[in-house]
Every structure is written in C-alpha cells, then in structure tokens.
Amino acid sequence: MCNLEIPVGPNGLCQFLKSLMAKHQTEYIQVKVDDGLKTRYKAITNEIKERAEYELSVILKKGYETYILIVADFVNWATSSGITVGPGKRL
C-alpha cells in the first residue's frame, strides 16, 4: 500500500519547487524568459521585448506559470540527456 499526498495550489496545479530557488515562481519565470531572450537573440528589439512581455502576461493572468515551469524542466532535462523532445517549450 502506498500513501501519497501531492500538494496542489489554488488552481489545482502542483507547485513548482526548484532546490535552492529563493525567488517566487513569478519572478523565476521572468528571469528564465529574460535569460532565454539573451540566448536566442543577438539584439533584443522593442518588438521582441514587447512580444515576450505580452506572452508572459497571458501566462501569468491565467496562473499557468507553474505548469510552464514544470514542462520546461522536463523538456530541458530531456534535451540535456540527449532525448529528442517534441513541441515542448524550452525556457
């Protein structure tokens, strides 16, 4: 027999916990988006920055930052382990 409790947040999603992560997940996803922009673009134009801010605002308004962080964690781990990943988002 197994007794397992998985804590969920108010929206029914699991909470994203990253060891030694001191920042709240909203701040953490913003940092990851900023890092991703710096990695992907030589120069971040106003258009690129506005688009990223808009997309992040939609995610935050819906309360999906936890889901996005968890999926990104899976995708990043798989990619770094040499596993081909489908349509998942990388942060």
matplotlib code that plots the C-alpha trace (Angstrom):
import matplotlib.pyplot as plt

x = [0.0, 1.1, 0.0, 1.0, -0.2, 0.8, 0.2, -1.6, -2.1, -5.4, -5.7, -5.3, -1.8, 1.3, 3.7, 7.0, 9.8, 13.4, 16.0, 17.7, 15.3, 14.8, 12.6, 8.9, 7.8, 6.5, 9.9, 11.7, 9.8, 10.6, 14.3, 14.1, 12.3, 14.9, 17.8, 16.1, 15.8, 19.5, 20.4, 18.2, 18.7, 21.9, 19.9, 16.6, 14.5, 11.5, 9.2, 10.8, 10.7, 7.0, 6.0, 7.8, 6.1, 2.7, 3.1, 4.3, 1.4, -1.0, 0.6, 0.6, -3.0, -4.1, -2.0, -0.1, 3.5, 3.7, 2.7, 5.1, 8.0, 7.3, 7.0, 10.2, 12.0, 11.1, 12.0, 15.3, 16.3, 15.3, 17.2, 20.3, 20.1, 20.1, 16.4, 14.6, 11.7, 8.6, 6.7, 7.5, 8.7, 12.3, 12.9]
y = [0.0, 3.5, 6.7, 9.7, 13.3, 15.8, 19.4, 21.5, 25.2, 27.1, 26.5, 22.7, 22.6, 21.3, 23.9, 24.2, 23.7, 24.1, 23.3, 26.4, 28.6, 31.6, 33.5, 33.3, 31.3, 34.5, 36.2, 33.0, 32.6, 36.2, 35.6, 32.5, 34.4, 37.2, 34.6, 32.8, 36.1, 36.8, 33.3, 33.4, 36.9, 38.9, 42.2, 42.3, 44.9, 46.6, 44.4, 41.2, 42.5, 43.6, 40.2, 38.3, 40.6, 40.1, 36.3, 36.2, 38.4, 35.9, 33.0, 34.9, 36.1, 32.5, 31.3, 28.8, 29.8, 26.6, 24.4, 26.2, 25.8, 22.1, 21.3, 23.4, 21.5, 18.2, 19.4, 20.9, 17.7, 15.5, 17.7, 17.8, 13.9, 13.5, 12.7, 14.3, 16.4, 17.3, 20.5, 21.4, 24.9, 25.5, 28.4]
z = [0.0, -0.7, 0.9, -1.2, -0.9, -3.6, -2.5, -5.1, -5.3, -5.5, -9.3, -8.9, -10.3, -8.4, -7.1, -8.9, -6.5, -7.6, -5.0, -3.7, -5.6, -3.4, -5.8, -6.1, -9.3, -11.0, -10.5, -11.5, -14.8, -15.6, -15.1, -17.2, -20.0, -19.9, -20.0, -22.9, -24.9, -24.3, -25.5, -28.6, -30.0, -30.7, -30.1, -28.3, -30.1, -28.6, -30.7, -29.3, -25.7, -26.1, -27.6, -24.7, -22.1, -23.7, -23.8, -20.3, -19.1, -20.6, -18.8, -15.5, -15.8, -16.4, -13.4, -15.7, -14.6, -12.5, -15.5, -17.8, -15.4, -14.8, -18.5, -19.2, -16.5, -18.2, -21.6, -20.5, -18.7, -21.6, -24.1, -21.9, -21.6, -25.4, -25.7, -28.7, -27.5, -29.4, -29.2, -25.5, -24.7, -23.5, -21.2]

ax = plt.figure().add_subplot(projection="3d")
ax.plot(x, y, z, "-o")
ax.set_aspect("equal")
plt.show()
